[in-house]
């Protein structure tokens, strides 16, 4: 299970982002307020992660606090 990711944001979309962690891009869903506070940059961020595994796959949900 993933509990935290530290890396840089390489893509931002309406409901999710891609964070590059050591060359691996993780797709993380975030709320609108969190996404509004983030930008694509070379600065590292830390996201707290809630992992949910279901029949159709695993999803990662990110939170700033």
VOTI-950201 format. One record per residue: residue in one letter; x, y, z of N, C-alpha, C, O in turn. Coordinates in steps of 0.1 Angstrom, whole numbers, padded with zeros to 4 digits, always signed. Layout:
<rs>
AXYZXYZXYZXYZ;...
</rs>
This chain:
<rs>
X+0008-0012+0000+0000+0000+0000+0009+0012+0000+0019+0013+0007;X+0005+0023-0007+0012+0035-0008+0006+0045+0001-0006+0047+0001;X+0014+0051+0010+0009+0061+0020+0014+0075+0017+0008+0084+0023;X+0024+0077+0009+0030+0090+0007+0038+0090-0006+0045+0080-0008;X+0038+0100-0013+0046+0102-0025+0053+0115-0025+0047+0125-0021;X+0066+0115-0028+0074+0128-0029+0080+0128-0043+0087+0119-0047;X+0077+0139-0050+0082+0140-0064+0078+0153-0070+0074+0162-0063;X+0078+0154-0083+0074+0166-0090+0063+0163-0099+0062+0152-0105;X+0054+0173-0100+0042+0172-0109+0046+0174-0123+0052+0184-0126;X+0043+0164-0132+0046+0166-0146+0033+0168-0154+0035+0173-0166;X+0022+0165-0149+0009+0168-0156-0002+0171-0146-0003+0165-0136;X-0011+0181-0150-0022+0184-0142-0035+0183-0151-0034+0189-0162;X-0045+0177-0146-0057+0176-0154-0069+0180-0145-0066+0185-0134;X-0081+0179-0149-0093+0184-0142-0095+0177-0128-0099+0183-0119;X-0092+0164-0128-0094+0156-0116-0082+0148-0111-0083+0142-0100;X-0071+0149-0118-0060+0141-0114-0047+0147-0119-0047+0157-0126;X-0036+0142-0114-0023+0147-0117-0013+0134-0119-0017+0123-0115;X-0002+0137-0125+0008+0127-0126+0020+0132-0119+0025+0143-0122;X+0025+0125-0109+0037+0129-0101+0048+0119-0104+0046+0107-0103;X+0059+0125-0108+0071+0117-0111+0079+0114-0098+0084+0124-0092;X+0080+0102-0095+0088+0098-0083+0099+0088-0088+0097+0077-0090;X+0111+0094-0089+0122+0085-0093+0121+0079-0107+0126+0068-0109;X+0115+0086-0116+0113+0082-0130+0100+0074-0132+0097+0070-0143;X+0092+0071-0122+0079+0064-0123+0068+0075-0121+0068+0082-0112;X+0059+0075-0131+0048+0085-0130+0035+0078-0124+0030+0069-0130;X+0031+0083-0113+0019+0078-0106+0007+0087-0109+0008+0100-0108;X-0004+0081-0113-0016+0089-0115-0023+0090-0102-0026+0080-0096;X-0026+0102-0097-0032+0104-0084-0044+0113-0086-0043+0124-0092;X-0056+0109-0081-0068+0117-0081-0068+0126-0069-0064+0122-0058;X-0072+0139-0072-0072+0149-0061-0085+0157-0062-0091+0158-0072;X-0088+0163-0051-0100+0172-0050-0096+0185-0057-0085+0189-0059;X-0107+0193-0061-0105+0205-0068-0097+0215-0060-0089+0222-0066;X-0099+0216-0047-0091+0226-0039-0076+0223-0039-0068+0232-0040;X-0073+0210-0038-0059+0206-0038-0053+0209-0052-0042+0214-0053;X-0060+0205-0062-0055+0208-0076-0052+0222-0079-0043+0226-0086;X-0061+0231-0073-0060+0245-0075-0047+0251-0069-0043+0262-0073;X-0042+0244-0059-0030+0249-0052-0017+0244-0058-0006+0248-0054;X-0018+0235-0068-0006+0229-0074-0004+0234-0088-0012+0238-0095;X+0009+0233-0092+0013+0236-0105+0024+0226-0110+0030+0219-0102;X+0025+0226-0124+0036+0217-0129+0049+0225-0127+0050+0236-0132;X+0058+0219-0121+0071+0226-0118+0082+0215-0115+0079+0203-0113;X+0094+0220-0113+0105+0212-0109+0106+0211-0094+0115+0203-0089;X+0098+0218-0087+0098+0217-0072+0092+0204-0068+0082+0200-0073;X+0098+0198-0057+0092+0186-0052+0081+0189-0043+0081+0199-0036;X+0071+0181-0042+0060+0182-0033+0058+0168-0026+0064+0158-0031;X+0051+0168-0015+0047+0156-0008+0032+0155-0008+0025+0164-0005;X+0027+0144-0013+0013+0141-0013+0010+0129-0003+0017+0119-0004;X+0001+0131+0006-0004+0119+0014-0014+0112+0006-0023+0117-0001;X-0012+0098+0006-0020+0090-0004-0029+0080+0004-0025+0074+0014;X-0041+0079-0001-0051+0069+0003-0052+0059-0009-0056+0064-0020;X-0048+0047-0008-0049+0037-0018-0062+0029-0017-0066+0025-0006;X-0069+0028-0028-0081+0020-0028-0080+0009-0040-0079+0013-0051;X-0082-0003-0036-0081-0014-0045-0095-0020-0047-0101-0024-0037;X-0100-0021-0059-0113-0027-0062-0111-0037-0073-0100-0040-0078;X-0122-0042-0077-0122-0052-0088-0116-0047-0101-0110-0054-0109;X-0119-0034-0104-0114-0028-0116-0100-0022-0116-0096-0015-0125;X-0094-0023-0104-0080-0017-0103-0078-0010-0090-0086-0010-0081;X-0066-0004-0090-0062+0004-0078-0062+0019-0082-0057+0022-0092;X-0067+0027-0073-0067+0041-0075-0060+0048-0063-0061+0043-0051;X-0052+0058-0066-0045+0066-0056-0052+0080-0054-0055+0086-0064;X-0055+0083-0042-0062+0096-0039-0052+0105-0031-0046+0100-0021;X-0049+0117-0036-0039+0125-0029-0044+0137-0021-0054+0143-0025;X-0037+0140-0010-0041+0151-0001-0028+0158+0002-0018+0152+0004;X-0030+0172+0003-0018+0180+0007-0016+0180+0022-0004+0180+0027;X-0026+0178+0030-0025+0178+0045-0029+0165+0050-0029+0163+0063;
</rs>
